[in-house]
Amino acid sequence: MASEKVTSLQVAQKAGVSQSAVSRVFTPGASASKKTIERVRSAADELGYRPNVLARSLITGRSRIIGLVAAYLENHFYPEAMELLSNALQEKGYHVLIFMASQTAGNVSNVVDEILDYQVDGIIAASVALSSNLAERCQAAGIPVVLFNRAQDDPRLSAVTSDNESGGKKIAQFLLAGGHQRIAYIAGWEGASTQRDREAGFVAELEAQGQALFAREVGNFNIDQARLAAGKMFNAEVVPDAVFVANDHMAFAVMDVLRFELGLKIPQDVSVVGYDDVPLASWPAYDLTTVRQRANQMVEQTVSILLDRIENRQGEAQRIAIDGPLTLRGSARIPEGWI
C-alpha cells in the first residue's frame, strides 16, 4: 500500500516554521532567509515531502508551465535552441512541455488545443506558424505567444528571428566578390518567413549588382528533397559555379551529392554556402561557409519577451531580428581581402 502523503503543515512543524514559510521556500522567486531555507529543505528531505505543483497552480492561477511546439528536429539548429530555451526557462522557475507538430494547419491546431488543455502560462512556437484563428484563441485565453525563428504578419504575435534578409544579402555580396558568374539558390519550405526573407535579401542584392539568379530549386528544408534539388540543378549542360542553400541541414546533403554522386570539387568547381552555423558545419568533412544564427541571443530575447507578457499581461507585440555574421570556411571560394 502507498504511504500517506506528507503535507506542508507537517514539514512546517518539523522545521519549526510557519506553513507560509514552507510555501515561500518552494515557490520560485519568493523570498526566505538562508536559515529558513536550510531548515525547511532538511525537514522536507527527512519526511520525503514534495510540493504539489498542480494544487498550487489551482490556487495561484499560474501553472508555471511553458508549451514549446516545434515542427521537426532533423535540423541540428532546433535541438540546440530547444535545449537553450528549456534551460533558460527553468532558471526562471518555469517548466517546459515540448510538443511536436507538422507544418499542416490542422496538426498545429490540434497541438495548440492540447497545449491549452495543460493550462500553460505561455507558448513558444519554433518553426511553426499559427493561423489567425489560433492566435485569437490564445489571446482570448490570456496565453501570450512568441514565435521563435519564424515571423508572421499578425500584429498580436511577438517574434524573434535572425535578420534573415540581411543574411541573404551578405551571402550574395560574398559570392559576387568571389567572382562567381552562375549563382544559384536552393530554397527551403516556401511557407516559412525564414525562407522567404533569406531569398529576398539574396536575390535583391544580386540584382542590385547587375546579376540575375542563374538557377533555383526547392528543398523544403528536407534532406531527401535537397538531394533531389541538387541532382536536378547540377545535371545540366551548364551548371552553377556557386549555390546558396537556405539552411545548413540541406547544404550538407547538397555537398554530398555534388562530391560523391556528381564528382564535383568544392570549392574548386562550385562554392556552397549555408545558413545557421550548426556544430556540424565546422566539421572537416563539410567545413561549411554559413551565416551564424545567434541562438543564445535569440533565446534570451524570446524568454524576456514571453516572461514580460506573462508577468505584466500588457504590452504590444515585439518583432526582433538579430544580425548574424558570415562565417568563412573552406566550402566556398574566399575573395581576396575577406580574411
N, C-alpha and C positions, 0 to 999 in steps of 0.2 A: 504494500500500500504506500502511496505517496505521502511524504511527510507534510505536516501543516505548514503553510507559507508564513514566513516571518514578516511582521509588519514594521512600518517605520516607527510606530509607538514603542515597540519592543527594543528597537535599536536606540531610540532616544533614552529609554530607561537604562539600558545597558551602558550608554556613553555618559549618562548624567547631564543630558542637554534637553532642550525643548524639541518637540516634534517638528516645529518650523525650522529649527536649525538643521535637522536631518534633511529636510526638503531643500534647503539652500545649498547644502553640500552636494547634493545630487542634481541640482539644476544648473545647466551650463550658463555661465555669465553671472550667476548670483554670487553675492559676497559672503564670506565666512572667514573667521580667523584661522591661522595656520593650526593653532592648538585644537580648535573645534573640528577642523577637517581631519586631523590625525585621530582624534578620539572617535569620531563618527565612523570613519572608514575602518578603524580597528575593530569596533563593535560589530559593524556590518560584516566584515570578513569572518569574525568568530561565529556569528549567528547564521552565516550563509544568506545574507539579505541582498536582494537586488531590487532597485526601484521599478515600479510598474509604469513604464513609459506610456503605454496605451491609456491607462487610467488617468495619468496626469494630463494627457492631451485632451481628454474629455472635459477636464476642469478648466484648463487654460485656453482651449480652442486652438492650440498650436501643436501639431504633430512633430515638428522639427524634422520632418522628412522632405527631401527634395526628389522629385521624379526626374530622372535623366534618361531621355529617349534618344536612340541613335538608329540609323538605318543599316549600317554594316560596319564590321570591324576588320575587314580584309586590309584596308588601307592602314598602314602602320601608324599614321598620324593620330587616328582616333583612340586606340588603346592607351597611348601615351597621354593624350589630352584628357581622357576619361579618368585615368589614374590621378592626374594632377587636380582635376575638378573634385574628385571624391576626397582626396587628402585635404584640399583647401576648405571644403565644406565641413569635414569632420573636425578640423581645427577650430571652426566657429560653432561647434556644438550641434551640427546637423548630421543626419544620416541620409544615405543615398540609396535609392532603389533604381536599378537600371532596367529599362525596358527596350526591347528590340522591335523595330518596325520597318517595313519596306517603304519604298517611295510612294506606293499607291495611296490615294486619298482614303479609301475605305479602311485599309490596315492602320494608318495613322490615327484615324478617328476612333477605331476600336481600342487602340493602345491608350489614347488620351482618356477615353471613358474609364479604363481600368485604373489609370493613374489617379484620376479624380476620386475614384472609389476609396483610395487609400488616404484620403483627406490630407494630401500633401500641402506643404506651405508654399511651394513654388515648383516651377518646371523649367528645365533646361533642355532645349531641343537641338541636338547636334546632328547636322547633316540632313535634317528633315524639314519639310515645310508644313505649316498649319493653314488650313482653309480659313476663310473669314468666319465661317460658322463655328469652327473650333475656337478661334480667338474670342469670339463673342461669349461662348460658353465658359471659357476660363475667366474672362473678365467678370461675367455675372457671378461666378463662384468666388470671386475675390482672390484668384490664384494668379500671381504675376508670372509671366513667361519671358525668358530670354533666349534668343536664337544664338547658337554658337557655330561659327564658321558657315553661316548662311544668313542671308538678309531677305526681307520681304518688304513690299510697299506699304503694308498695313501699318498705319501710324500708331497702333496700340502696342506693337511688339518691339521690344528692345532687341538690338542685335550687336554682336561683337564678331568682327571678321578681320582677316588680313586685308591690307589695302591691295586687293586683287588687280584692280585696273592699273595701279602704279607698277605692280609686279610684272604684269604683262608688257607694259611699256619698257621697263628695264631690260627684259629679255630681248625685245626687238632691237633696242639700241645696241646691246651686246653683240647680237648676231650680225647686224649691219656693219658694226665697227670691225668685225672679223672678216669682212669682205664676202660674205655669203650672198649668192645671187638667186638661189632657188629655195626659199624659206617656206616650210610647211607647218601645219598645225594639226594635232590630233586632239579633238575636243573630248570633254567629259560629258556627263549627263546634261542635256541641254535645258532641262528644267531647273537647274541649280544656278543660283546667283553667282556662286564662285566661278563656275564655268563661263557664264556669260561675261562677267566683269574681266576675267583674265584674257579672254579672247578679244573683248572690245579694246582694252588697252594695247594689246599686242598688234592687232590689225590697224588701229588708228595711228600708231607710231610708224609702222611700215609705210602706210600711205602718206604720212606727213613727210617722210624722207624719199618719196617717189618710187616706192616698190610695192607691188601687189603681192598678195598671198599666192604662193605657187601651187599649193595643193592643200586639201582639207579632208579629213576623215573623222569619224566619231567612234570613240572607245567606251563611252558611257561610264567611265571610272571603273571598268571591269577588265580584269587581266585577259580573259579569253577574247573579248571583243577588241581590246587593244592590239592583241596579236593579229587578229584578222585585219584590223585597220592598217597596221604596219605592212602586212603582206600585200594588201591591195595597193597601198601608196607606193611601195618600192618595187613592185612587179610591173614596171612601166619602161618604155623606151628611154625616157629621160626622167631621172629621179631627183628628189630634193638633195641639196647639199647640207641642209640643216633642218631640224624639226624640233618644235616646242611641243612637248606633251603636257597636257593640262594638270597632271599630278605625278608624283614620283612612282606611285603604285603602278600606273600604266607605263611609265617610262622604263621601268625595269623589264617589263615584258617586251616592249618595243626594242630595247637594246639586245635582248636575247634573240629575237627574230632577225635583226639586222646582222648580228655576228654569226650565229650558229645555223641559221637557215638560208640566209642570202649571201653569206660570205663577205659582207662589207666590213670595213675597218672604221672604228670610232676612235678619234675624230677625223682621221685622215680622209675617209670617203664622205662621212656625214657627221655633223655635230648634233648632239642630243642634249636638250635642256628640259628639266622637270620643274616641279613646284611642290614645296612642303619642307624639304630637307629633313626627311625621316632618318633615323640612325643608319639604315641600310645604304643610304646614298653615299656615305663616306667609306663604305667597304671597298677594298681594292678591286673587287670583282665588277663594281659599277662605277665608282669614282665620279658620281654624277654632279654636274653643274646644275644648280637649282636655286630657286628663291626660298628663303627660310621663312616659315611661319613661326612667329614668336609665341609659341604655345604658352609659356609662363605668363607673359603679359596679357594674352587673350583670356586665360583662365582668371587672372587677378581681376581684370575688368568685369568679366562675366559674373563672378561671385560678388563683387562690390555692388553692381547694379541690382542683382537679384535680392541680396540681403537688405539693401536700402529700400526696395519696393515692399519687401515683407515687413520690415520694421515700421516704415512710415505710412504705408498704404496710400502714398501720394506720389506726385512727381510724374513728369512726362517721360515717354519712352525715349531711350537714348540709342544713337547709332554711332558705333566706334569702329574705325578702320585703322589697324595698326600696321605701320610700314615695316616691310621685311627686306633684308639685304640679299643681293645676288651672291651666292656662294660659288666661287670659281674652283672647278676641279678639272679632271682630265677628259671628260666626255665631250667637251666642246673646244674648238679652236679658240685660244685666248688672244685677243687683239694686243698688238704691241702697246705697252704702256698701261695695261689694265691691272697689272700685279703690283 
